[in-house]
Structure formats: structure tokens, C-alpha cells
Amino acid sequence: MTLSHTSARYLCACIWACLLAACGPSVPEKLRVAVEAEPGANQDAPIAVAVLVIYEDTVFRDLMGLSAAEWFDQSEQRLRDNPDMQDFDLVQWEVMPGQVVPEVVQQLQGRPAEGIVFADYYAEGDHRIRFNPMKRIVIVLGANDFDVVDRRDN
């Protein structure tokens, strides 16, 4: 079986379109995050955790300059300044030492985005970590700081 010139061109155009679609920019559509707090974390006190998926570059750069303490001091006003959640989406908890928060799945806006996690510890430090919102993550709250770990068991 041979293809006509027109059929071959059509087939090439279809393959080219598929390749372009596969190479296009990826955007997060769902936030998938769980939290695990070690026993005794944060001097055995609750830890406020905020997970932000940020869609605006200027807002992301601004928030990357904040410590967790500054974020939590300013969060009420920043939420009032973002009433329609156009600049960022937010998921937050207050987690007790030893607590495990099962994975939460939240629909996102389907736009290019960056992620930041803030955890409000008593210990000195920024307690801020950047993450890729395309990945499924676990926030591990340790004694004096935390980590964000990619979950491989998709």
C-alpha cells in the first residue's frame, strides 16, 4: 500500500501537530499534597503550614522574599488582595506533632505556576521551600525545620 502525495502530507501534518502538542508547556492542573509531622516537631507545638501555587511572576518573586513568619503575619491582607484567587491558590493546615494529613487533591487553574510552602516554626529560619506544583509531594515536618519530598508512587 502506498500513500498518495496528499495523504502523505496530511499524515506528516498530523504527526507534526502531535509532536508540537507533546512539547508544549506543561501546566499543573491539580495540586496533590500530603503532610507528615514527626512526633515532637516544633517543640511539640502545632505548626501552621501554607501551600501556595502562584500564577503571577511578580507575586512569586515577592513571596520568595518572605520568611514563614512574615507570610503568616501578612496572609490575611494578601488574601484580601487576591479575592478571586487569580494570583495564587492556597491550601493550609495547622498540624499537630505526630499527625499525618492524607493526600489532598485540589483543582488548580491550569496555568503556568510555581509553588511555595511556608511552615511556621518557633526555631529561627525562613522555613520556606519552593516546589514544583506539577509533582505530587509530601511535606515532612521535622523537629526544627521541614522538607518537601516528591512522591514517586503515582
ZADOLUM-659115 format. One record per residue: x negated, y, z of N, C-alpha, C in turn. Coordinates in steps of 0.2 Angstrom, whole numbers, plus 5000, padded with zeros to 4 digits. Each point is the difference from the previous one (the first is absolute). Layout:
<node n_east="X" n_north="Y" n_up="Z" ca_east="X" ca_north="Y" ca_up="Z" c_east="X" c_north="Y" c_up="Z"/>
...
END
This chain:
<node n_east="4996" n_north="4994" n_up="5000" ca_east="5004" ca_north="5006" ca_up="5000" c_east="4996" c_north="5006" c_up="5000"/>
<node n_east="5001" n_north="5005" n_up="4995" ca_east="4996" ca_north="5006" ca_up="5000" c_east="5005" c_north="5006" c_up="5001"/>
<node n_east="4997" n_north="5005" n_up="5003" ca_east="5004" ca_north="5006" ca_up="5002" c_east="4999" c_north="5005" c_up="4994"/>
<node n_east="5006" n_north="5003" n_up="4999" ca_east="5000" ca_north="5005" ca_up="4995" c_east="4996" c_north="5006" c_up="5002"/>
<node n_east="4998" n_north="5005" n_up="4996" ca_east="4996" ca_north="5006" ca_up="5003" c_east="5004" c_north="5004" c_up="5005"/>
<node n_east="5007" n_north="5000" n_up="4998" ca_east="5004" ca_north="5004" ca_up="5005" c_east="5001" c_north="4997" c_up="5007"/>
<node n_east="5001" n_north="4993" n_up="4999" ca_east="5000" ca_north="4996" ca_up="5006" c_east="4994" c_north="5000" c_up="5005"/>
<node n_east="4994" n_north="5000" n_up="4996" ca_east="4994" ca_north="5000" ca_up="5004" c_east="4999" c_north="5007" c_up="5003"/>
<node n_east="5002" n_north="5005" n_up="4997" ca_east="4999" ca_north="5007" ca_up="5003" c_east="5005" c_north="5001" c_up="5006"/>
<node n_east="5006" n_north="4997" n_up="4999" ca_east="5005" ca_north="5000" ca_up="5006" c_east="4997" c_north="4996" c_up="5006"/>
<node n_east="4997" n_north="4994" n_up="4998" ca_east="4997" ca_north="4996" ca_up="5006" c_east="4995" c_north="5004" c_up="5003"/>
<node n_east="4995" n_north="5003" n_up="4996" ca_east="4995" ca_north="5004" ca_up="5003" c_east="5002" c_north="5006" c_up="5004"/>
<node n_east="5005" n_north="5003" n_up="4998" ca_east="5003" ca_north="5006" ca_up="5004" c_east="5003" c_north="4997" c_up="5006"/>
<node n_east="5003" n_north="4995" n_up="5000" ca_east="5003" ca_north="4997" ca_up="5006" c_east="4995" c_north="4998" c_up="5005"/>
<node n_east="4995" n_north="4997" n_up="4998" ca_east="4994" ca_north="4998" ca_up="5004" c_east="4997" c_north="5006" c_up="5003"/>
<node n_east="4999" n_north="5005" n_up="4996" ca_east="4996" ca_north="5006" ca_up="5002" c_east="5005" c_north="5004" c_up="5006"/>
<node n_east="5006" n_north="5000" n_up="4999" ca_east="5005" ca_north="5003" ca_up="5005" c_east="4999" c_north="4996" c_up="5006"/>
<node n_east="5000" n_north="4994" n_up="5000" ca_east="5000" ca_north="4996" ca_up="5006" c_east="4993" c_north="5001" c_up="5004"/>
<node n_east="4995" n_north="5000" n_up="4996" ca_east="4993" ca_north="5002" ca_up="5003" c_east="5000" c_north="5007" c_up="5003"/>
<node n_east="5003" n_north="5005" n_up="4997" ca_east="5000" ca_north="5006" ca_up="5003" c_east="5004" c_north="5001" c_up="5006"/>
<node n_east="5006" n_north="4996" n_up="5000" ca_east="5004" ca_north="5000" ca_up="5006" c_east="4996" c_north="4996" c_up="5006"/>
<node n_east="4997" n_north="4995" n_up="4999" ca_east="4996" ca_north="4997" ca_up="5005" c_east="4994" c_north="5004" c_up="5003"/>
<node n_east="4998" n_north="5005" n_up="4996" ca_east="4994" ca_north="5004" ca_up="5002" c_east="5002" c_north="5006" c_up="5003"/>
<node n_east="5007" n_north="5002" n_up="5000" ca_east="5002" ca_north="5006" ca_up="5002" c_east="4999" c_north="5001" c_up="5008"/>
<node n_east="5001" n_north="5006" n_up="5002" ca_east="4999" ca_north="5001" ca_up="5008" c_east="5005" c_north="4996" c_up="5004"/>
<node n_east="4997" n_north="4997" n_up="5005" ca_east="5004" ca_north="4996" ca_up="5005" c_east="5003" c_north="5004" c_up="5005"/>
<node n_east="5006" n_north="5000" n_up="5002" ca_east="5003" ca_north="5004" ca_up="5005" c_east="5003" c_north="4995" c_up="5005"/>
<node n_east="4999" n_north="5002" n_up="5007" ca_east="5004" ca_north="4996" ca_up="5005" c_east="5007" c_north="5001" c_up="5000"/>
<node n_east="5004" n_north="4994" n_up="5000" ca_east="5007" ca_north="5000" ca_up="5000" c_east="5003" c_north="4998" c_up="5007"/>
<node n_east="4996" n_north="4996" n_up="5004" ca_east="5002" ca_north="4999" ca_up="5007" c_east="4994" c_north="5000" c_up="5004"/>
<node n_east="5001" n_north="5003" n_up="5006" ca_east="4995" ca_north="4999" ca_up="5005" c_east="5001" c_north="4994" c_up="5004"/>
<node n_east="4995" n_north="4996" n_up="5001" ca_east="5001" ca_north="4994" ca_up="5004" c_east="4994" c_north="5000" c_up="5006"/>
<node n_east="5003" n_north="5001" n_up="5006" ca_east="4995" ca_north="5001" ca_up="5005" c_east="5003" c_north="4996" c_up="5007"/>
<node n_east="4995" n_north="4997" n_up="5003" ca_east="5001" ca_north="4997" ca_up="5007" c_east="4995" c_north="5003" c_up="5005"/>
<node n_east="5002" n_north="4999" n_up="5006" ca_east="4995" ca_north="5003" ca_up="5005" c_east="4999" c_north="4995" c_up="5006"/>
<node n_east="4994" n_north="4999" n_up="5002" ca_east="4998" ca_north="4996" ca_up="5005" c_east="4996" c_north="5004" c_up="5005"/>
<node n_east="5002" n_north="5000" n_up="5006" ca_east="4996" ca_north="5003" ca_up="5006" c_east="4997" c_north="4995" c_up="5004"/>
<node n_east="4994" n_north="5001" n_up="5002" ca_east="4996" ca_north="4996" ca_up="5004" c_east="5003" c_north="5001" c_up="5007"/>
<node n_east="5000" n_north="4995" n_up="5005" ca_east="5002" ca_north="5001" ca_up="5007" c_east="4994" c_north="5005" c_up="5003"/>
<node n_east="5003" n_north="5005" n_up="5004" ca_east="4996" ca_north="5005" ca_up="5003" c_east="4998" c_north="5005" c_up="4995"/>
<node n_east="5002" n_north="5001" n_up="4994" ca_east="4998" ca_north="5005" ca_up="4996" c_east="5002" c_north="5007" c_up="5003"/>
<node n_east="4996" n_north="5005" n_up="4998" ca_east="5002" ca_north="5007" ca_up="5002" c_east="5001" c_north="5000" c_up="5008"/>
<node n_east="4995" n_north="4997" n_up="5003" ca_east="5000" ca_north="5000" ca_up="5008" c_east="5007" c_north="4998" c_up="5002"/>
<node n_east="5003" n_north="4995" n_up="4997" ca_east="5006" ca_north="4996" ca_up="5001" c_east="5006" c_north="5005" c_up="5000"/>
<node n_east="5000" n_north="5005" n_up="4995" ca_east="5005" ca_north="5005" ca_up="5000" c_east="5003" c_north="4999" c_up="4993"/>
<node n_east="5006" n_north="5002" n_up="4999" ca_east="5003" ca_north="5000" ca_up="4993" c_east="4996" c_north="5005" c_up="4995"/>
<node n_east="5000" n_north="4998" n_up="4993" ca_east="4996" ca_north="5003" ca_up="4995" c_east="5005" c_north="5002" c_up="4995"/>
<node n_east="5001" n_north="5007" n_up="4999" ca_east="5004" ca_north="5002" ca_up="4994" c_east="4996" c_north="4999" c_up="4994"/>
<node n_east="5004" n_north="4997" n_up="4995" ca_east="4996" ca_north="4999" ca_up="4993" c_east="5005" c_north="5003" c_up="4995"/>
<node n_east="4996" n_north="5003" n_up="4995" ca_east="5004" ca_north="5004" ca_up="4995" c_east="4997" c_north="4997" c_up="4993"/>
<node n_east="5004" n_north="4998" n_up="4995" ca_east="4997" ca_north="4997" ca_up="4994" c_east="5003" c_north="5005" c_up="4995"/>
<node n_east="4996" n_north="5004" n_up="4996" ca_east="5002" ca_north="5004" ca_up="4995" c_east="4998" c_north="4998" c_up="4993"/>
<node n_east="5005" n_north="5001" n_up="4996" ca_east="4998" ca_north="4999" ca_up="4993" c_east="5002" c_north="5006" c_up="4996"/>
<node n_east="4994" n_north="5003" n_up="4998" ca_east="5000" ca_north="5007" ca_up="4998" c_east="5000" c_north="5001" c_up="4992"/>
<node n_east="5004" n_north="5004" n_up="4997" ca_east="5001" ca_north="5001" ca_up="4993" c_east="4996" c_north="5006" c_up="4997"/>
<node n_east="4999" n_north="5005" n_up="5005" ca_east="4997" ca_north="5006" ca_up="4997" c_east="4993" c_north="5001" c_up="5002"/>
<node n_east="4996" n_north="5001" n_up="4995" ca_east="4992" ca_north="5000" ca_up="5002" c_east="4998" c_north="5005" c_up="5005"/>
<node n_east="5004" n_north="5006" n_up="5000" ca_east="4998" ca_north="5006" ca_up="5005" c_east="5002" c_north="4998" c_up="5007"/>
<node n_east="5006" n_north="4996" n_up="5000" ca_east="5002" ca_north="4998" ca_up="5007" c_east="4995" c_north="4994" c_up="5002"/>
<node n_east="4998" n_north="4996" n_up="4996" ca_east="4996" ca_north="4995" ca_up="5002" c_east="4993" c_north="5003" c_up="5003"/>
<node n_east="4997" n_north="5004" n_up="4996" ca_east="4994" ca_north="5003" ca_up="5002" c_east="5001" c_north="5004" c_up="5007"/>
<node n_east="5005" n_north="5003" n_up="5001" ca_east="5002" ca_north="5004" ca_up="5006" c_east="5000" c_north="4995" c_up="5006"/>
<node n_east="5004" n_north="4994" n_up="4999" ca_east="5001" ca_north="4995" ca_up="5005" c_east="4993" c_north="4996" c_up="5002"/>
<node n_east="4996" n_north="4999" n_up="4995" ca_east="4994" ca_north="4997" ca_up="5001" c_east="4995" c_north="5004" c_up="5004"/>
<node n_east="5002" n_north="5006" n_up="5001" ca_east="4996" ca_north="5005" ca_up="5004" c_east="5002" c_north="4999" c_up="5008"/>
<node n_east="5006" n_north="4997" n_up="5001" ca_east="5002" ca_north="5000" ca_up="5007" c_east="4998" c_north="4994" c_up="5004"/>
<node n_east="5000" n_north="5000" n_up="5006" ca_east="4999" ca_north="4994" ca_up="5004" c_east="5007" c_north="4998" c_up="5002"/>
<node n_east="5000" n_north="4994" n_up="5003" ca_east="5007" ca_north="4997" ca_up="5002" c_east="5003" c_north="5005" c_up="5005"/>
<node n_east="4996" n_north="5003" n_up="5005" ca_east="5003" ca_north="5004" ca_up="5005" c_east="5003" c_north="5006" c_up="4996"/>
<node n_east="4997" n_north="5003" n_up="4995" ca_east="5002" ca_north="5006" ca_up="4997" c_east="5007" c_north="4998" c_up="4996"/>
<node n_east="5000" n_north="4994" n_up="4996" ca_east="5006" ca_north="4998" ca_up="4997" c_east="5006" c_north="5000" c_up="5004"/>
<node n_east="4999" n_north="4996" n_up="5006" ca_east="5006" ca_north="5000" ca_up="5005" c_east="5002" c_north="5006" c_up="5003"/>
<node n_east="4995" n_north="5005" n_up="5001" ca_east="5002" ca_north="5007" ca_up="5002" c_east="5004" c_north="5003" c_up="4995"/>
<node n_east="4998" n_north="4999" n_up="4993" ca_east="5004" ca_north="5004" ca_up="4995" c_east="5005" c_north="4996" c_up="4996"/>
<node n_east="5001" n_north="4994" n_up="5002" ca_east="5005" ca_north="4996" ca_up="4996" c_east="5007" c_north="5002" c_up="4999"/>
<node n_east="5002" n_north="5003" n_up="5006" ca_east="5007" ca_north="5003" ca_up="4999" c_east="5001" c_north="5005" c_up="4995"/>
<node n_east="4995" n_north="5005" n_up="5000" ca_east="5001" ca_north="5005" ca_up="4995" c_east="4998" c_north="4998" c_up="4993"/>
<node n_east="4996" n_north="4995" n_up="4999" ca_east="4998" ca_north="4998" ca_up="4994" c_east="5006" c_north="4996" c_up="4997"/>
<node n_east="5004" n_north="4996" n_up="5004" ca_east="5006" ca_north="4997" ca_up="4998" c_east="5005" c_north="5005" c_up="4998"/>
<node n_east="5001" n_north="5006" n_up="5004" ca_east="5005" ca_north="5005" ca_up="4998" c_east="4998" c_north="5003" c_up="4993"/>
<node n_east="4993" n_north="5000" n_up="4999" ca_east="4998" ca_north="5003" ca_up="4994" c_east="5000" c_north="4996" c_up="4994"/>
<node n_east="5002" n_north="4993" n_up="5001" ca_east="5001" ca_north="4995" ca_up="4995" c_east="5007" c_north="4997" c_up="5001"/>
<node n_east="5005" n_north="5004" n_up="4999" ca_east="5007" ca_north="4997" ca_up="5002" c_east="5002" c_north="4995" c_up="4995"/>
<node n_east="4998" n_north="5000" n_up="4994" ca_east="5003" ca_north="4995" ca_up="4995" c_east="4995" c_north="4995" c_up="4999"/>
<node n_east="4994" n_north="5000" n_up="5004" ca_east="4995" ca_north="4995" ca_up="4999" c_east="4997" c_north="4999" c_up="4993"/>
<node n_east="4999" n_north="5006" n_up="4997" ca_east="4997" ca_north="5001" ca_up="4994" c_east="4992" c_north="4999" c_up="5000"/>
<node n_east="4997" n_north="5003" n_up="5006" ca_east="4993" ca_north="5000" ca_up="5001" c_east="4997" c_north="4994" c_up="5002"/>
<node n_east="5004" n_north="4997" n_up="5005" ca_east="4998" ca_north="4993" ca_up="5003" c_east="5006" c_north="4996" c_up="5003"/>
<node n_east="4999" n_north="4994" n_up="5000" ca_east="5004" ca_north="4995" ca_up="5004" c_east="4997" c_north="4999" c_up="5006"/>
<node n_east="5004" n_north="4998" n_up="5006" ca_east="4997" ca_north="4999" ca_up="5006" c_east="5003" c_north="4994" c_up="5003"/>
<node n_east="4996" n_north="4995" n_up="5003" ca_east="5003" ca_north="4995" ca_up="5005" c_east="4996" c_north="5001" c_up="5006"/>
<node n_east="5003" n_north="5000" n_up="5006" ca_east="4997" ca_north="5000" ca_up="5006" c_east="5003" c_north="4996" c_up="5006"/>
<node n_east="4995" n_north="4998" n_up="5004" ca_east="5002" ca_north="4996" ca_up="5006" c_east="4997" c_north="5003" c_up="5006"/>
<node n_east="5002" n_north="4998" n_up="5006" ca_east="4996" ca_north="5000" ca_up="5006" c_east="4999" c_north="4993" c_up="5002"/>
<node n_east="4994" n_north="4997" n_up="5000" ca_east="4998" ca_north="4993" ca_up="5001" c_east="4997" c_north="4999" c_up="5007"/>
<node n_east="5003" n_north="4995" n_up="5003" ca_east="4997" ca_north="4998" ca_up="5007" c_east="4994" c_north="4996" c_up="4999"/>
<node n_east="4995" n_north="5000" n_up="5004" ca_east="4995" ca_north="4995" ca_up="5000" c_east="5002" c_north="4993" c_up="5000"/>
<node n_east="4997" n_north="4996" n_up="4996" ca_east="5003" ca_north="4993" ca_up="4999" c_east="5006" c_north="4999" c_up="4996"/>
<node n_east="5003" n_north="5005" n_up="4997" ca_east="5006" ca_north="5000" ca_up="4996" c_east="4998" c_north="4998" c_up="4993"/>
<node n_east="5004" n_north="4996" n_up="4996" ca_east="4999" ca_north="4999" ca_up="4993" c_east="5006" c_north="5003" c_up="4997"/>
<node n_east="4999" n_north="5004" n_up="4995" ca_east="5006" ca_north="5003" ca_up="4996" c_east="5000" c_north="4996" c_up="4993"/>
<node n_east="5005" n_north="4996" n_up="4999" ca_east="5000" ca_north="4996" ca_up="4994" c_east="5000" c_north="5005" c_up="4994"/>
<node n_east="4998" n_north="4997" n_up="4994" ca_east="5000" ca_north="5004" ca_up="4994" c_east="5006" c_north="5004" c_up="4999"/>
<node n_east="4999" n_north="5006" n_up="4998" ca_east="5006" ca_north="5005" ca_up="4998" c_east="4998" c_north="5001" c_up="4993"/>
<node n_east="5006" n_north="5000" n_up="4996" ca_east="5000" ca_north="5001" ca_up="4993" c_east="5004" c_north="5007" c_up="4999"/>
<node n_east="4997" n_north="5005" n_up="4997" ca_east="5004" ca_north="5006" ca_up="4999" c_east="4999" c_north="5002" c_up="4993"/>
<node n_east="5005" n_north="5002" n_up="4996" ca_east="5000" ca_north="5002" ca_up="4993" c_east="4997" c_north="5007" c_up="5000"/>
<node n_east="4996" n_north="5000" n_up="4995" ca_east="4996" ca_north="5007" ca_up="4999" c_east="5003" c_north="5003" c_up="4994"/>
<node n_east="4997" n_north="5006" n_up="4998" ca_east="5002" ca_north="5004" ca_up="4995" c_east="4998" c_north="4998" c_up="4993"/>
<node n_east="4995" n_north="4995" n_up="4999" ca_east="4998" ca_north="4998" ca_up="4994" c_east="4996" c_north="5005" c_up="4996"/>
<node n_east="4996" n_north="5004" n_up="5004" ca_east="4995" ca_north="5005" ca_up="4997" c_east="4993" c_north="4998" c_up="5003"/>
<node n_east="4995" n_north="5003" n_up="4996" ca_east="4993" ca_north="4999" ca_up="5003" c_east="5000" c_north="5003" c_up="5007"/>
<node n_east="4996" n_north="4996" n_up="5004" ca_east="5000" ca_north="5002" ca_up="5007" c_east="4994" c_north="4998" c_up="5004"/>
<node n_east="4999" n_north="5003" n_up="5006" ca_east="4994" ca_north="4998" ca_up="5004" c_east="5003" c_north="4999" c_up="5007"/>
<node n_east="4997" n_north="4996" n_up="5004" ca_east="5002" ca_north="4998" ca_up="5007" c_east="4996" c_north="5002" c_up="5005"/>
<node n_east="5003" n_north="5002" n_up="5006" ca_east="4996" ca_north="5002" ca_up="5006" c_east="5004" c_north="4996" c_up="5006"/>
<node n_east="4996" n_north="4997" n_up="5004" ca_east="5003" ca_north="4998" ca_up="5007" c_east="4997" c_north="5004" c_up="5005"/>
<node n_east="5004" n_north="5003" n_up="5005" ca_east="4998" ca_north="5003" ca_up="5006" c_east="5002" c_north="4996" c_up="5006"/>
<node n_east="4995" n_north="4999" n_up="5005" ca_east="5002" ca_north="4997" ca_up="5006" c_east="4998" c_north="5004" c_up="5006"/>
<node n_east="5004" n_north="5001" n_up="5004" ca_east="4999" ca_north="5005" ca_up="5006" c_east="4997" c_north="4997" c_up="5006"/>
<node n_east="4994" n_north="4999" n_up="5000" ca_east="4996" ca_north="4997" ca_up="5006" c_east="4998" c_north="5006" c_up="5005"/>
<node n_east="4999" n_north="4997" n_up="5006" ca_east="4997" ca_north="5005" ca_up="5005" c_east="4993" c_north="5001" c_up="4999"/>
<node n_east="4996" n_north="4995" n_up="4997" ca_east="4993" ca_north="5001" ca_up="4999" c_east="4998" c_north="5005" c_up="4995"/>
<node n_east="4994" n_north="5003" n_up="5000" ca_east="4998" ca_north="5005" ca_up="4995" c_east="5000" c_north="4997" c_up="4993"/>
<node n_east="5001" n_north="5004" n_up="4996" ca_east="4999" ca_north="4998" ca_up="4993" c_east="5006" c_north="5003" c_up="4995"/>
<node n_east="4999" n_north="4999" n_up="4994" ca_east="5005" ca_north="5002" ca_up="4995" c_east="5006" c_north="4995" c_up="5000"/>
<node n_east="4999" n_north="4994" n_up="5000" ca_east="5005" ca_north="4995" ca_up="5000" c_east="5004" c_north="5001" c_up="4994"/>
<node n_east="4997" n_north="5000" n_up="4994" ca_east="5003" ca_north="5001" ca_up="4994" c_east="4997" c_north="4996" c_up="4995"/>
<node n_east="5004" n_north="4996" n_up="4996" ca_east="4997" ca_north="4996" ca_up="4995" c_east="5004" c_north="5000" c_up="4993"/>
<node n_east="4996" n_north="5001" n_up="4995" ca_east="5003" ca_north="5000" ca_up="4993" c_east="5001" c_north="4993" c_up="4998"/>
<node n_east="5006" n_north="4999" n_up="4996" ca_east="5001" ca_north="4993" ca_up="4998" c_east="5003" c_north="5001" c_up="4993"/>
<node n_east="5000" n_north="4994" n_up="4996" ca_east="5003" ca_north="5000" ca_up="4994" c_east="5007" c_north="4997" c_up="5000"/>
<node n_east="5005" n_north="5005" n_up="4999" ca_east="5007" ca_north="4997" ca_up="5001" c_east="5002" c_north="4995" c_up="4995"/>
<node n_east="4996" n_north="4998" n_up="4995" ca_east="5002" ca_north="4995" ca_up="4995" c_east="4999" c_north="4993" c_up="5004"/>
<node n_east="4996" n_north="5000" n_up="5005" ca_east="4998" ca_north="4994" ca_up="5004" c_east="5005" c_north="4999" c_up="5006"/>
<node n_east="5001" n_north="4993" n_up="5001" ca_east="5003" ca_north="4998" ca_up="5006" c_east="4995" c_north="5000" c_up="5006"/>
<node n_east="5002" n_north="5004" n_up="5005" ca_east="4995" ca_north="5001" ca_up="5006" c_east="5003" c_north="4998" c_up="5007"/>
<node n_east="4995" n_north="4999" n_up="5004" ca_east="5001" ca_north="4999" ca_up="5007" c_east="4996" c_north="5005" c_up="5004"/>
<node n_east="5003" n_north="5004" n_up="5004" ca_east="4997" ca_north="5004" ca_up="5005" c_east="4998" c_north="4997" c_up="5006"/>
<node n_east="4994" n_north="4999" n_up="5002" ca_east="4997" ca_north="4997" ca_up="5006" c_east="4998" c_north="5005" c_up="5005"/>
<node n_east="5004" n_north="5000" n_up="5005" ca_east="4999" ca_north="5005" ca_up="5006" c_east="4995" c_north="4997" c_up="5005"/>
<node n_east="4994" n_north="5002" n_up="5000" ca_east="4995" ca_north="4998" ca_up="5005" c_east="5000" c_north="5004" c_up="5006"/>
<node n_east="4995" n_north="4999" n_up="5004" ca_east="4999" ca_north="5003" ca_up="5007" c_east="5000" c_north="5007" c_up="5000"/>
<node n_east="4996" n_north="5003" n_up="4995" ca_east="4998" ca_north="5007" ca_up="5000" c_east="5001" c_north="5003" c_up="4993"/>
<node n_east="5002" n_north="4996" n_up="4995" ca_east="5000" ca_north="5002" ca_up="4993" c_east="5004" c_north="4995" c_up="4996"/>
<node n_east="5001" n_north="5001" n_up="4994" ca_east="5004" ca_north="4995" ca_up="4996" c_east="4997" c_north="4999" c_up="4993"/>
<node n_east="5003" n_north="4995" n_up="4997" ca_east="4997" ca_north="4999" ca_up="4993" c_east="5006" c_north="4998" c_up="4996"/>
<node n_east="5000" n_north="5001" n_up="4993" ca_east="5005" ca_north="4998" ca_up="4995" c_east="4997" c_north="4994" c_up="4996"/>
<node n_east="5003" n_north="4995" n_up="5000" ca_east="4998" ca_north="4994" ca_up="4997" c_east="5004" c_north="4998" c_up="4994"/>
<node n_east="4998" n_north="4999" n_up="4994" ca_east="5004" ca_north="4997" ca_up="4994" c_east="5002" c_north="4993" c_up="5002"/>
<node n_east="5006" n_north="4999" n_up="4999" ca_east="5003" ca_north="4993" ca_up="5000" c_east="4999" c_north="4997" c_up="4994"/>
<node n_east="4997" n_north="4994" n_up="5000" ca_east="4999" ca_north="4996" ca_up="4993" c_east="5005" c_north="4995" c_up="4999"/>
<node n_east="5004" n_north="4999" n_up="5005" ca_east="5005" ca_north="4994" ca_up="4999" c_east="5007" c_north="5003" c_up="4997"/>
<node n_east="4999" n_north="5003" n_up="4994" ca_east="5006" ca_north="5003" ca_up="4997" c_east="5005" c_north="4995" c_up="4998"/>
END
